[in-house]
Amino acid sequence: MVCAAEKRRFKEETMPGESFRFIHASDFHLETPLGDLDHLPPQLRNAMATAPRDAAAAVFEAALAENIDFLVLSGDLMHPVAAGPHGMSLLLDGFEKLHAADTAVYWAAGIADDPKQWPEAVPLPPNVTLFPRDRAVAIPHQRAGRTVCSVIGRSSEGRSTLHVAGFQTETTDEFTVGIGHGIADASALSGARMDYWALGGPHNHTEIEGGATAGALAPGSPQGRNSDESGPHGYVVVDVDAEHTARVRRVETDRFRYLNVAIDSDEIRSAGRLRNLLGQKIATLTNEHGGRHLLISWEVTLDNAEVLPSVGDPTELLRNLRRDHGTTNPAAWTTRLTVRPPHNYPKSWQDEDTILGDFLRASKKFAGARVRGTATSSDDASTSPSNGDRLDLMPFTEEHSDLSSTASSLLGDVPADQRDSILAEATLMGVELLRGGKPSWGRKS
């Protein structure tokens, strides 16, 4: 005979759950404009100014259109004071529209949107749950009177990492979504036994493998702000079926996309000239990234000097790239063009009985030198120059009386971590001058 407890357990194990869907977004940072722009193209100014708000608005538009059960926000939406009335209005307008659609919002604040900063005179709509900082709160999310999942959230106390131990609550049979600002390692996250961890903090999409059965991730900011936040940006849609199997889908919302593109000498040789190669790559990138405005940082690494004639003047090349591709719609705007000088020059140049040969031999001798007595990464006597060969620029600065004392100090006392790059730049400039070419005074444009 089957006892009542066994019957109840059998019913719980065989009765299917409810399928549901939610959107997970974070790190709107409505107070932060786009950066890494030393020159702002006039035709893009208005679009750049509104890009963060446009991307955040796209999250709310999707929450209204995607037939979701609730919206999860995992922090750093905006600093209420720094974002100003436009940021506050966008957020409240989105909350109100979701309230009218009977869609719940679960918000675990981060550092920028500390709940203590929220104005008391601006109440949140009743559909918005802003989790407290001092404890985790578990909320059974219901649909038509039936619980479909459990949501456990806690706002940040100002930590950059997630305090997983602060999310301990009673275990439940429902699918459980943990919401917090910050990240932690997989072992800590998995120990909390969440089915899905909705995290915030990283501005780039970040997944922590093994953190939870359905996923542990931070979706990143809906709009990248600088070259450190390159690539696609947006939010995620999480679909959970009746068996608690989850499918996570990324959706892109960025209007401007930062890209860091590396170029090597082999690619330049194949294209014939660097300008031709960059034009080809811009066409490909524009097609690949779905008609968005692109903000591209190029880094060109030369393996030897033989490819120099194919490079041309970086300053002129930058100007041409911006003129030819930065005024189109969509635009591909070059934010930076960096040409890394070669470390090796043809041996025939070094062996010449000319000023160029003398110059290259001197440069090679100083390549491993100490700067004003500062040790290099290796103190091997067989490779380090003698004290007399240490690179000391101070005497050269003293020959120019028009230099300020600050400039002389900066030029004469080169930081050890900058010595190699400065010497490489100086060597390239000297080679260009001595071979009769046009010196490129600024390799980073």
PLY file of the C-alpha trace (Angstrom):
ply
format ascii 1.0
element vertex 445
property float x
property float y
property float z
element edge 444
property int vertex1
property int vertex2
end_header
0.00 0.00 0.00
1.37 3.45 -1.00
1.53 5.93 1.86
0.31 9.54 1.53
3.85 10.94 1.59
4.89 8.73 -1.34
1.79 9.75 -3.30
2.60 13.41 -2.73
6.22 12.91 -3.77
5.16 11.04 -6.91
2.78 13.86 -7.84
5.53 16.48 -7.36
8.00 14.50 -9.47
5.62 13.83 -12.38
3.57 17.04 -12.55
5.10 19.32 -15.17
6.10 22.85 -14.21
5.31 26.07 -16.01
7.31 27.37 -18.93
8.24 31.03 -18.67
10.44 33.69 -20.20
12.36 36.66 -18.85
14.82 39.27 -20.03
18.06 39.86 -18.16
19.84 43.20 -18.61
22.30 45.28 -16.60
24.80 48.12 -16.53
22.89 50.76 -18.50
25.17 53.44 -17.01
22.96 56.20 -18.37
25.31 58.73 -16.77
28.29 57.74 -18.95
28.80 58.99 -22.54
30.79 57.26 -25.24
34.56 57.70 -24.89
37.88 57.13 -26.69
37.00 59.87 -29.19
39.69 62.51 -29.58
37.82 63.99 -32.51
34.05 63.80 -32.78
32.66 63.64 -36.32
29.92 66.31 -36.58
27.46 64.09 -38.44
27.50 61.54 -35.61
27.35 63.85 -32.59
23.62 63.62 -31.91
23.49 59.85 -32.38
26.51 59.35 -30.11
24.99 61.53 -27.40
21.79 59.48 -27.30
23.29 56.02 -27.95
23.32 54.86 -24.27
19.70 55.92 -23.78
18.64 54.40 -27.11
20.17 51.06 -26.15
18.51 51.08 -22.72
15.18 52.02 -24.30
15.53 49.01 -26.61
15.58 46.75 -23.54
12.23 48.14 -22.34
10.77 47.95 -25.84
11.73 44.27 -26.03
10.29 43.63 -22.57
6.95 44.93 -23.86
7.11 43.06 -27.17
8.67 39.70 -26.22
5.74 38.42 -24.11
8.00 37.98 -21.09
6.91 37.12 -17.56
9.33 39.52 -15.89
12.38 41.72 -16.39
15.58 41.19 -14.40
17.96 44.14 -13.91
21.25 43.37 -12.19
22.58 46.78 -11.30
24.41 49.94 -12.34
21.51 51.27 -14.38
22.42 54.86 -13.63
23.60 57.27 -10.97
20.43 59.29 -10.28
22.27 62.62 -9.95
24.87 62.20 -12.70
22.36 60.80 -15.21
20.12 63.84 -14.81
16.42 64.12 -15.59
16.70 62.43 -18.98
18.09 59.24 -17.46
15.60 59.23 -14.63
12.72 59.85 -17.02
13.74 57.00 -19.32
13.92 54.53 -16.45
10.64 55.56 -14.85
8.84 55.64 -18.20
9.98 52.09 -18.91
8.86 50.92 -15.46
5.45 52.57 -15.88
4.84 50.97 -19.27
5.72 47.56 -17.87
3.40 48.22 -14.93
0.57 48.93 -17.38
1.40 45.62 -19.09
1.33 43.82 -15.73
5.01 42.84 -16.05
7.13 42.56 -12.93
10.62 44.09 -12.66
13.21 42.63 -10.27
16.08 45.03 -9.70
19.26 44.31 -7.73
21.11 47.60 -7.56
24.85 47.88 -8.06
27.30 50.61 -7.09
26.21 53.48 -9.36
22.52 52.97 -8.60
22.91 52.52 -4.84
19.34 52.47 -3.42
20.37 55.13 -0.91
20.93 57.52 -3.84
17.40 57.11 -5.18
15.30 60.23 -4.43
12.62 59.59 -1.84
10.34 61.98 -3.69
10.34 59.67 -6.74
8.52 56.46 -5.79
8.92 53.36 -7.94
5.81 51.81 -9.54
4.36 48.82 -7.62
5.55 46.32 -10.24
9.20 47.14 -9.44
10.99 45.27 -6.66
14.24 47.00 -5.67
16.04 44.50 -3.48
17.62 45.72 -0.23
21.35 45.83 0.41
21.40 44.18 3.82
19.69 40.87 3.07
18.53 38.55 0.31
14.80 38.48 -0.40
13.06 35.51 -2.01
9.94 36.21 -4.06
7.74 33.52 -5.62
6.86 34.80 -9.08
3.30 33.82 -9.89
1.23 33.65 -13.03
-2.52 33.06 -12.82
-2.17 32.23 -9.14
0.50 29.57 -9.66
4.18 29.94 -8.80
6.34 29.48 -11.89
9.73 30.26 -10.35
11.45 31.72 -7.33
13.46 34.96 -7.58
16.13 35.67 -4.97
17.81 39.05 -5.08
20.06 41.35 -3.11
21.47 44.75 -3.99
25.20 45.37 -3.77
26.83 46.73 -0.64
29.50 48.38 -2.79
31.52 45.26 -3.55
33.00 44.57 -6.98
32.51 40.85 -6.38
29.34 39.02 -5.47
28.94 38.02 -1.82
27.40 34.64 -2.59
27.01 33.70 1.09
24.55 36.59 1.44
22.08 34.83 -0.85
21.39 31.86 1.42
17.65 31.18 1.67
15.46 28.13 2.08
15.67 25.71 -0.83
12.66 25.34 -3.12
11.51 22.95 -5.83
10.82 25.81 -8.24
13.29 27.05 -10.82
15.36 29.62 -8.94
16.81 32.84 -10.36
19.51 34.55 -8.28
19.98 38.28 -8.98
23.01 40.23 -7.80
25.63 42.76 -8.85
29.19 41.43 -9.13
30.68 38.12 -10.13
32.27 35.20 -8.32
34.02 31.99 -9.30
32.05 28.98 -10.51
32.53 26.91 -7.35
31.08 29.63 -5.12
28.14 30.27 -7.44
27.30 26.61 -7.90
27.32 26.10 -4.13
24.34 28.44 -3.80
22.25 26.04 -5.94
20.63 28.63 -8.18
19.29 27.41 -11.50
20.24 30.70 -13.16
22.50 33.46 -11.87
21.59 36.91 -13.21
24.74 38.93 -12.55
25.88 42.47 -13.28
29.07 44.47 -13.12
31.16 43.54 -16.19
30.45 45.85 -19.11
31.20 43.08 -21.60
29.12 39.91 -21.85
30.57 37.44 -19.34
29.63 33.81 -18.78
30.87 31.77 -15.81
30.90 28.16 -16.89
29.67 25.77 -14.20
28.16 28.51 -12.04
24.59 27.25 -12.48
22.78 24.57 -14.46
20.95 27.03 -16.71
23.72 29.61 -16.82
25.58 32.17 -14.73
26.23 35.33 -16.68
26.44 39.09 -16.79
24.94 40.38 -20.06
27.14 43.49 -20.09
26.10 47.01 -20.94
23.55 47.45 -23.76
25.97 49.98 -25.30
29.76 49.83 -25.20
31.50 53.03 -24.09
35.15 52.68 -25.17
37.68 50.43 -26.88
37.92 48.23 -23.77
34.23 47.41 -24.31
34.57 46.24 -27.90
32.27 43.91 -29.77
28.52 43.26 -29.50
26.50 44.61 -26.57
22.93 43.97 -25.50
20.83 41.80 -23.18
19.74 38.17 -22.96
16.37 36.43 -23.21
15.99 33.32 -21.06
13.33 30.74 -21.99
12.65 28.01 -19.43
10.44 25.05 -20.41
8.22 22.89 -18.22
11.14 20.54 -17.46
13.28 23.47 -16.28
15.54 23.32 -19.30
16.69 26.82 -20.17
17.72 28.40 -23.45
19.65 31.68 -23.31
19.60 33.94 -26.36
21.69 37.09 -26.80
20.10 40.18 -28.38
22.23 43.10 -29.58
21.14 46.69 -28.87
24.28 48.80 -29.41
23.98 51.63 -31.93
27.73 52.18 -32.03
30.19 49.30 -31.85
33.79 49.58 -30.81
36.17 47.25 -32.62
39.86 46.59 -32.02
41.43 45.21 -35.19
44.99 43.88 -35.43
46.90 43.97 -38.73
50.15 42.14 -39.46
52.75 42.44 -42.18
51.57 39.37 -44.10
48.15 40.95 -44.62
49.75 44.17 -45.85
51.92 42.24 -48.33
48.87 40.41 -49.68
46.92 43.63 -50.21
49.85 45.58 -51.61
49.29 48.66 -49.49
47.98 49.24 -46.00
45.38 51.72 -47.27
43.93 49.10 -49.62
43.84 46.52 -46.84
42.04 48.81 -44.39
39.46 49.74 -47.01
38.75 46.04 -47.66
38.45 45.31 -43.95
36.08 48.23 -43.36
33.76 46.92 -46.08
33.77 43.47 -44.49
33.27 44.79 -40.95
30.38 47.03 -41.99
28.64 44.03 -43.51
29.37 41.75 -40.54
28.06 44.10 -37.87
24.58 44.69 -39.14
24.56 48.27 -40.29
25.75 49.77 -37.00
28.11 52.70 -36.75
31.61 51.33 -36.14
34.31 52.95 -34.02
37.51 51.19 -35.06
40.91 51.15 -33.41
43.58 49.71 -35.73
46.86 48.27 -34.47
49.40 47.54 -37.19
52.39 45.42 -36.19
55.34 45.35 -38.59
57.63 42.34 -38.37
60.41 44.02 -40.34
61.21 47.22 -42.21
60.77 45.79 -45.71
57.03 46.43 -45.57
57.45 50.12 -44.60
56.96 51.46 -48.15
53.52 49.80 -48.19
52.46 51.56 -45.00
52.82 55.20 -45.93
52.30 58.11 -43.56
49.95 57.07 -40.70
48.75 60.64 -40.12
47.70 61.05 -43.74
46.20 57.56 -43.77
44.10 58.35 -40.70
42.81 61.52 -42.34
41.86 59.61 -45.50
40.12 56.82 -43.58
37.98 59.31 -41.68
37.14 61.22 -44.84
36.30 58.16 -46.97
34.51 55.98 -44.42
33.58 58.18 -41.47
30.91 60.23 -43.25
28.86 57.35 -44.65
25.70 55.91 -43.13
26.42 53.71 -41.31
29.79 55.26 -40.55
33.04 53.42 -39.94
35.01 55.95 -37.92
38.67 55.29 -37.16
39.29 56.35 -33.58
42.97 55.38 -33.54
45.61 54.11 -35.94
48.70 52.71 -34.25
51.68 51.46 -36.24
54.05 49.38 -34.15
57.62 49.87 -35.46
59.59 46.82 -36.56
62.10 45.34 -34.13
64.36 44.11 -36.91
65.83 45.94 -39.89
67.59 44.34 -42.89
71.09 43.19 -42.01
72.39 44.85 -45.16
71.24 48.21 -43.77
73.00 47.56 -40.47
76.22 46.52 -42.21
76.39 49.67 -44.34
79.41 51.94 -43.83
77.03 54.91 -43.70
75.35 57.11 -41.13
72.31 54.82 -41.42
74.46 51.79 -40.59
76.04 53.57 -37.63
72.61 54.64 -36.43
71.12 51.11 -36.60
74.13 49.61 -34.86
73.81 52.16 -32.06
70.10 51.48 -31.75
70.71 47.74 -31.53
73.32 48.27 -28.84
70.91 50.30 -26.73
67.97 47.96 -27.29
68.95 46.02 -24.18
70.31 48.97 -22.29
69.34 50.17 -18.85
67.74 53.56 -18.60
69.69 55.81 -16.23
70.66 52.86 -14.07
67.21 51.20 -13.98
67.58 47.45 -14.41
65.95 45.67 -17.33
64.01 42.42 -16.93
67.30 40.53 -17.29
70.57 41.30 -15.56
72.53 38.68 -17.49
76.04 40.12 -17.88
76.38 38.47 -21.30
73.46 40.45 -22.74
73.32 43.62 -20.66
75.50 46.50 -21.75
78.15 47.96 -19.57
77.43 51.00 -17.43
78.93 53.16 -20.12
76.30 51.93 -22.61
73.32 52.87 -20.49
70.88 55.03 -22.37
71.09 58.49 -20.80
69.18 61.19 -22.68
69.75 64.01 -20.21
72.89 65.37 -21.93
70.94 65.69 -25.18
68.17 67.69 -23.52
70.76 70.09 -22.08
71.75 71.09 -25.63
68.32 72.67 -26.15
67.90 75.66 -23.89
64.33 76.28 -25.09
63.11 73.06 -23.41
61.36 73.57 -20.10
62.76 71.86 -17.02
59.69 69.60 -16.93
60.15 68.53 -20.54
63.85 67.91 -19.98
63.10 65.78 -16.94
60.50 63.71 -18.80
62.74 63.20 -21.82
65.86 62.51 -19.83
64.41 60.12 -17.29
62.57 57.58 -19.43
60.38 55.14 -17.42
61.63 51.58 -17.72
58.29 50.25 -18.98
58.33 52.75 -21.87
61.97 52.40 -22.91
61.52 49.73 -25.58
58.60 51.43 -27.31
60.27 54.87 -27.27
63.52 53.47 -28.64
61.60 51.63 -31.39
59.77 54.85 -32.32
63.01 56.84 -32.38
64.74 54.17 -34.48
61.95 54.17 -37.05
61.98 57.96 -37.28
65.75 57.96 -37.77
65.54 55.28 -40.47
62.90 57.25 -42.36
64.95 60.45 -42.22
68.23 58.80 -43.18
66.65 56.89 -46.08
65.09 60.09 -47.43
61.51 59.26 -46.51
58.93 61.51 -44.89
59.19 61.19 -41.09
55.99 60.19 -39.36
56.28 62.20 -36.21
53.17 60.67 -34.63
52.77 56.94 -35.12
49.69 56.89 -32.86
46.98 58.92 -34.49
0 1
1 2
2 3
3 4
4 5
5 6
6 7
7 8
8 9
9 10
10 11
11 12
12 13
13 14
14 15
15 16
16 17
17 18
18 19
19 20
20 21
21 22
22 23
23 24
24 25
25 26
26 27
27 28
28 29
29 30
30 31
31 32
32 33
33 34
34 35
35 36
36 37
37 38
38 39
39 40
40 41
41 42
42 43
43 44
44 45
45 46
46 47
47 48
48 49
49 50
50 51
51 52
52 53
53 54
54 55
55 56
56 57
57 58
58 59
59 60
60 61
61 62
62 63
63 64
64 65
65 66
66 67
67 68
68 69
69 70
70 71
71 72
72 73
73 74
74 75
75 76
76 77
77 78
78 79
79 80
80 81
81 82
82 83
83 84
84 85
85 86
86 87
87 88
88 89
89 90
90 91
91 92
92 93
93 94
94 95
95 96
96 97
97 98
98 99
99 100
100 101
101 102
102 103
103 104
104 105
105 106
106 107
107 108
108 109
109 110
110 111
111 112
112 113
113 114
114 115
115 116
116 117
117 118
118 119
119 120
120 121
121 122
122 123
123 124
124 125
125 126
126 127
127 128
128 129
129 130
130 131
131 132
132 133
133 134
134 135
135 136
136 137
137 138
138 139
139 140
140 141
141 142
142 143
143 144
144 145
145 146
146 147
147 148
148 149
149 150
150 151
151 152
152 153
153 154
154 155
155 156
156 157
157 158
158 159
159 160
160 161
161 162
162 163
163 164
164 165
165 166
166 167
167 168
168 169
169 170
170 171
171 172
172 173
173 174
174 175
175 176
176 177
177 178
178 179
179 180
180 181
181 182
182 183
183 184
184 185
185 186
186 187
187 188
188 189
189 190
190 191
191 192
192 193
193 194
194 195
195 196
196 197
197 198
198 199
199 200
200 201
201 202
202 203
203 204
204 205
205 206
206 207
207 208
208 209
209 210
210 211
211 212
212 213
213 214
214 215
215 216
216 217
217 218
218 219
219 220
220 221
221 222
222 223
223 224
224 225
225 226
226 227
227 228
228 229
229 230
230 231
231 232
232 233
233 234
234 235
235 236
236 237
237 238
238 239
239 240
240 241
241 242
242 243
243 244
244 245
245 246
246 247
247 248
248 249
249 250
250 251
251 252
252 253
253 254
254 255
255 256
256 257
257 258
258 259
259 260
260 261
261 262
262 263
263 264
264 265
265 266
266 267
267 268
268 269
269 270
270 271
271 272
272 273
273 274
274 275
275 276
276 277
277 278
278 279
279 280
280 281
281 282
282 283
283 284
284 285
285 286
286 287
287 288
288 289
289 290
290 291
291 292
292 293
293 294
294 295
295 296
296 297
297 298
298 299
299 300
300 301
301 302
302 303
303 304
304 305
305 306
306 307
307 308
308 309
309 310
310 311
311 312
312 313
313 314
314 315
315 316
316 317
317 318
318 319
319 320
320 321
321 322
322 323
323 324
324 325
325 326
326 327
327 328
328 329
329 330
330 331
331 332
332 333
333 334
334 335
335 336
336 337
337 338
338 339
339 340
340 341
341 342
342 343
343 344
344 345
345 346
346 347
347 348
348 349
349 350
350 351
351 352
352 353
353 354
354 355
355 356
356 357
357 358
358 359
359 360
360 361
361 362
362 363
363 364
364 365
365 366
366 367
367 368
368 369
369 370
370 371
371 372
372 373
373 374
374 375
375 376
376 377
377 378
378 379
379 380
380 381
381 382
382 383
383 384
384 385
385 386
386 387
387 388
388 389
389 390
390 391
391 392
392 393
393 394
394 395
395 396
396 397
397 398
398 399
399 400
400 401
401 402
402 403
403 404
404 405
405 406
406 407
407 408
408 409
409 410
410 411
411 412
412 413
413 414
414 415
415 416
416 417
417 418
418 419
419 420
420 421
421 422
422 423
423 424
424 425
425 426
426 427
427 428
428 429
429 430
430 431
431 432
432 433
433 434
434 435
435 436
436 437
437 438
438 439
439 440
440 441
441 442
442 443
443 444
